[in-house]
Amino acid sequence: MADYKKYMFDNFVIPERPQKAEPEITVEPVPEPEEKITDAEFVEAEPVEEKPEVQTPAVSYSQEDLDAASRAAEEKGYERGFNAAVSEHEKAETVLLDNINNRLMTILADVSTRSTEQEQSALRFAVSLVRKLLPSLEEEVAVAEVEAFISDNFKNFAKEGSLSFRFNPDIIGDIAPKISRLAEKNDFEGKIALHKDDSLGLSDCKIEWKNGGVERSAAHMISQVENLLDN
């Protein structure tokens, strides 16, 4: 019978296996390539010439210079202020003058309008009065008005060969000798014919010649005045 060796757990040790030694790896350094310097690259640096530092001389001012500069600054400031004040004053004057001019124009226009209205009113009254008084006035001034009309225009037709006059029948007897005197005064050598026309007023007159004529009409003159007032 074989003998068994009794092992106690306290003395139980597992023997380690021997480890194999790993071979050491030696890394050799790789030599860096040598930098080649050619003749073209090898240039000797030229020495830099240092420029001497220029020293600015210190500027000094005398008290007189400072006083003169101060006075010049004050004068410029005063001049600017004066010019600004003058400019503002001129602007204010311009605005004031414009306002005055506008007001004057408004006042004058108003006065002119009122004056025109008053004149037109007075003329309308006068025309109305003349219309009412015309019949009685014509009886007094008809012959004188017609004679004045013929006298003013006779020189315009004195060279004509013949003249034809038309009047209201009531004045033809009074106006005939006056026409004779006017013809002699203006050296008229042509023929004169007098005609009665009931359509004419006492102070109306028509004068006709070969290539023209002229007329005086009291009613037409009053109508023209009324048209002017209406327009």
C-alpha positions as CSV (number, residue, x, y, z in Angstrom):
1,M,0.0,0.0,0.0
2,A,1.4,3.2,-1.0
3,D,2.2,5.9,1.4
4,Y,0.3,9.2,1.0
5,K,1.8,12.4,2.1
6,K,-0.6,14.5,4.1
7,Y,-0.8,18.2,3.0
8,M,-2.2,20.8,5.1
9,F,-4.0,23.7,3.5
10,D,-1.8,26.1,5.3
11,N,1.2,24.8,3.6
12,F,-0.5,24.5,0.2
13,V,1.5,26.4,-2.4
14,I,1.1,26.2,-6.1
15,P,4.5,26.3,-7.7
16,E,4.9,29.1,-10.3
17,R,5.8,28.2,-13.8
18,P,9.0,29.6,-14.9
19,Q,8.5,32.6,-17.4
20,K,10.4,32.7,-20.6
21,A,12.7,35.8,-21.0
22,E,11.6,37.9,-24.0
23,P,14.4,39.1,-26.1
24,E,15.2,42.9,-25.9
25,I,14.6,44.9,-29.0
26,T,17.2,47.6,-29.6
27,V,16.1,50.6,-31.8
28,E,19.0,52.3,-33.5
29,P,18.6,56.1,-34.1
30,V,18.1,57.1,-37.8
31,P,20.8,59.6,-38.7
32,E,19.2,62.9,-40.0
33,P,20.4,64.0,-43.4
34,E,23.0,66.7,-43.4
35,E,21.8,70.0,-44.7
36,K,23.9,71.0,-47.6
37,I,24.7,74.7,-48.0
38,T,25.5,75.8,-51.5
39,D,27.6,78.7,-52.4
40,A,24.6,80.6,-53.7
41,E,22.8,80.3,-50.4
42,F,25.7,81.3,-48.3
43,V,25.5,85.1,-48.3
44,E,27.1,87.1,-45.7
45,A,24.7,89.7,-44.2
46,E,25.7,93.3,-44.9
47,P,25.9,95.5,-41.8
48,V,22.9,97.9,-41.4
49,E,24.0,101.5,-41.2
50,E,22.2,103.1,-38.3
51,K,20.9,106.6,-39.0
52,P,21.6,109.2,-36.4
53,E,18.5,110.3,-34.6
54,V,17.4,113.8,-35.5
55,Q,16.6,115.8,-32.5
56,T,13.8,118.4,-33.1
57,P,14.6,121.6,-31.4
58,A,12.2,122.6,-28.8
59,V,9.8,125.4,-29.9
60,S,9.6,128.3,-27.5
61,Y,7.1,131.2,-27.6
62,S,7.5,134.5,-26.0
63,Q,4.8,136.3,-24.1
64,E,4.3,138.7,-27.0
65,D,3.7,135.7,-29.3
66,L,1.2,134.3,-26.9
67,D,-0.6,137.6,-26.5
68,A,-0.7,138.1,-30.3
69,A,-2.1,134.6,-30.8
70,S,-4.7,135.3,-28.1
71,R,-5.8,138.6,-29.7
72,A,-6.0,137.0,-33.1
73,A,-8.2,134.2,-31.7
74,E,-10.4,136.7,-30.0
75,E,-10.7,138.8,-33.2
76,K,-11.6,135.7,-35.2
77,G,-14.2,134.7,-32.6
78,Y,-15.6,138.2,-32.5
79,E,-15.7,138.3,-36.3
80,R,-17.5,135.0,-36.5
81,G,-20.0,136.1,-33.9
82,F,-20.5,139.5,-35.6
83,N,-21.1,137.9,-39.0
84,A,-23.5,135.4,-37.5
85,A,-25.4,138.2,-35.8
86,V,-25.5,140.2,-39.0
87,S,-26.7,137.2,-40.9
88,E,-29.5,136.6,-38.4
89,H,-30.4,140.3,-38.4
90,E,-30.5,140.3,-42.2
91,K,-32.7,137.2,-42.3
92,A,-35.0,138.8,-39.7
93,E,-35.2,142.0,-41.8
94,T,-35.9,140.0,-45.0
95,V,-38.8,138.1,-43.3
96,L,-40.1,141.4,-41.8
97,L,-40.0,143.1,-45.2
98,D,-41.7,140.2,-46.9
99,N,-44.5,140.3,-44.3
100,I,-44.9,144.0,-44.7
101,N,-44.9,143.7,-48.5
102,N,-47.5,140.9,-48.4
103,R,-49.7,142.9,-46.1
104,L,-49.4,146.0,-48.2
105,M,-50.3,144.0,-51.3
106,T,-53.3,142.6,-49.5
107,I,-54.4,146.0,-48.3
108,L,-53.9,147.6,-51.7
109,A,-55.8,144.8,-53.4
110,D,-58.6,145.2,-50.9
111,V,-58.6,149.0,-51.3
112,S,-58.5,148.6,-55.1
113,T,-61.4,146.1,-55.0
114,R,-63.4,148.4,-52.8
115,S,-62.5,151.4,-55.0
116,T,-63.4,149.5,-58.1
117,E,-66.7,148.5,-56.6
118,Q,-67.4,152.0,-55.5
119,E,-66.5,153.4,-59.0
120,Q,-68.7,150.8,-60.7
121,S,-71.6,151.6,-58.3
122,A,-71.1,155.3,-59.0
123,L,-71.0,154.7,-62.8
124,R,-74.1,152.6,-62.7
125,F,-75.9,155.3,-60.8
126,A,-74.7,157.9,-63.4
127,V,-75.8,155.7,-66.3
128,S,-79.1,155.2,-64.8
129,L,-79.5,158.9,-64.2
130,V,-78.4,159.7,-67.7
131,R,-81.0,157.3,-69.1
132,K,-83.7,159.1,-67.2
133,L,-82.5,162.6,-68.0
134,L,-81.4,161.8,-71.6
135,P,-84.7,162.9,-73.3
136,S,-84.6,166.3,-71.7
137,L,-80.9,166.7,-72.0
138,E,-80.9,165.9,-75.7
139,E,-83.3,168.7,-76.4
140,E,-80.8,171.1,-74.9
141,V,-77.5,169.8,-76.2
142,A,-78.4,167.7,-79.3
143,V,-77.3,170.3,-81.9
144,A,-74.1,171.2,-80.0
145,E,-73.2,167.5,-79.6
146,V,-73.8,166.7,-83.2
147,E,-71.8,169.8,-84.4
148,A,-68.9,168.8,-82.2
149,F,-68.9,165.2,-83.5
150,I,-68.9,166.4,-87.2
151,S,-66.1,169.0,-86.4
152,D,-63.9,166.3,-84.8
153,N,-64.2,164.0,-87.8
154,F,-64.5,166.3,-90.8
155,K,-60.7,166.2,-91.5
156,N,-61.0,162.4,-91.9
157,F,-63.3,162.7,-94.9
158,A,-62.5,166.2,-96.2
159,K,-60.9,164.7,-99.4
160,E,-64.0,162.6,-100.3
161,G,-65.9,163.5,-103.4
162,S,-69.4,163.4,-101.7
163,L,-70.8,163.1,-98.2
164,S,-74.2,161.9,-97.0
165,F,-75.4,163.1,-93.6
166,R,-78.4,161.6,-91.7
167,F,-80.1,163.3,-88.7
168,N,-83.2,163.3,-86.6
169,P,-85.8,165.4,-88.5
170,D,-86.1,167.7,-85.5
171,I,-82.5,169.0,-85.7
172,I,-81.8,168.9,-89.4
173,G,-82.8,172.6,-89.9
174,D,-80.5,173.8,-87.1
175,I,-77.5,171.6,-88.1
176,A,-77.5,172.4,-91.9
177,P,-75.8,175.9,-91.7
178,K,-73.3,174.5,-89.2
179,I,-72.3,171.8,-91.7
180,S,-71.9,174.5,-94.4
181,R,-69.5,176.4,-92.2
182,L,-67.5,173.3,-91.4
183,A,-67.2,172.4,-95.1
184,E,-65.8,175.8,-95.9
185,K,-63.4,175.7,-93.0
186,N,-62.0,172.4,-94.1
187,D,-61.8,173.3,-97.8
188,F,-64.3,170.6,-98.8
189,E,-65.0,170.8,-102.5
190,G,-67.3,167.8,-102.9
191,K,-71.0,167.3,-102.7
192,I,-73.0,167.3,-99.4
193,A,-76.5,165.6,-99.0
194,L,-78.7,165.9,-95.9
195,H,-81.2,163.2,-95.0
196,K,-83.9,162.8,-92.4
197,D,-83.9,159.6,-90.3
198,D,-86.6,159.0,-87.8
199,S,-84.7,156.0,-86.2
200,L,-82.0,158.4,-85.0
201,G,-82.1,160.2,-81.6
202,L,-81.9,163.9,-81.3
203,S,-78.1,163.7,-80.7
204,D,-77.4,161.0,-83.2
205,C,-75.7,161.4,-86.5
206,K,-74.6,159.2,-89.5
207,I,-72.0,160.3,-92.0
208,E,-71.4,158.1,-95.1
209,W,-69.0,158.3,-98.1
210,K,-68.0,156.1,-100.9
211,N,-65.8,153.7,-99.0
212,G,-66.7,154.2,-95.4
213,G,-68.7,156.0,-92.7
214,V,-68.9,157.0,-89.1
215,E,-71.8,157.2,-86.6
216,R,-72.7,158.8,-83.3
217,S,-75.3,157.0,-81.2
218,A,-76.1,158.1,-77.6
219,A,-77.8,154.8,-76.9
220,H,-74.8,152.8,-78.2
221,M,-72.4,154.8,-75.9
222,I,-74.6,154.1,-72.8
223,S,-74.8,150.4,-73.8
224,Q,-70.9,150.2,-74.0
225,V,-70.6,151.7,-70.5
226,E,-73.0,149.2,-69.1
227,N,-71.1,146.3,-70.8
228,L,-67.9,147.6,-69.2
229,L,-69.5,147.7,-65.8
230,D,-70.9,144.1,-66.2
231,N,-67.5,142.8,-67.2
